[in-house]
Amino acid sequence: MFCLDEDGQTHVLKAGKEFEVVHVNKLGRDMFWASPAAANGTLFIRGLDAIYCVDAKK
């Protein structure tokens, strides 16, 4: 699961009964208020200044 904060950090959480943060990524100086969207192995993240496209590792 991906959760974004206003400071440009993406928190990667493990789905399950126990809360577990897997990783935290910083996406520049942008601010995020929208939910990420996934399509065909790609994650789209909309910030105030840009749209980020993160492709799954093959």
C-alpha positions as CSV (number, residue, x, y, z in Angstrom):
1,M,0.0,0.0,0.0
2,F,1.3,3.5,-0.8
3,C,0.5,6.5,1.4
4,L,1.7,10.0,0.5
5,D,2.2,13.0,2.8
6,E,2.3,16.7,2.0
7,D,6.2,16.8,2.3
8,G,6.7,14.6,-0.8
9,Q,7.3,11.3,1.0
10,T,5.8,8.1,-0.2
11,H,5.3,5.5,2.6
12,V,5.2,1.9,1.4
13,L,3.2,-0.2,3.8
14,K,2.8,-4.0,4.0
15,A,-0.8,-5.2,3.7
16,G,-1.7,-7.4,6.6
17,K,-2.9,-7.6,10.2
18,E,0.2,-6.0,11.6
19,F,1.3,-2.4,10.7
20,E,4.7,-2.5,8.9
21,V,6.4,0.3,7.0
22,V,8.5,-1.3,4.3
23,H,10.2,1.8,2.9
24,V,9.9,5.6,2.7
25,N,10.7,7.4,-0.6
26,K,11.2,11.1,-1.2
27,L,9.9,12.6,-4.4
28,G,11.5,15.9,-4.6
29,R,10.1,19.1,-3.3
30,D,6.5,18.6,-4.6
31,M,3.4,18.5,-2.4
32,F,1.0,15.6,-2.7
33,W,-2.8,15.7,-1.8
34,A,-4.1,13.2,-4.4
35,S,-4.2,9.4,-4.1
36,P,-1.8,7.4,-6.4
37,A,-3.3,5.5,-9.3
38,A,-2.0,2.2,-10.7
39,A,-2.4,0.9,-14.3
40,N,-0.5,-1.8,-16.2
41,G,2.3,-2.1,-13.7
42,T,2.8,1.6,-13.5
43,L,2.1,3.9,-10.5
44,F,1.0,7.5,-11.3
45,I,1.4,10.1,-8.5
46,R,0.1,13.6,-9.0
47,G,1.8,16.4,-7.2
48,L,1.0,20.1,-7.2
49,D,3.8,20.8,-9.8
50,A,4.2,17.5,-11.7
51,I,2.9,14.1,-12.4
52,Y,5.3,11.2,-11.5
53,C,5.3,7.9,-13.3
54,V,6.9,5.0,-11.5
55,D,7.3,1.8,-13.6
56,A,7.4,-1.6,-11.9
57,K,10.8,-3.4,-12.0
58,K,10.8,-6.1,-14.7
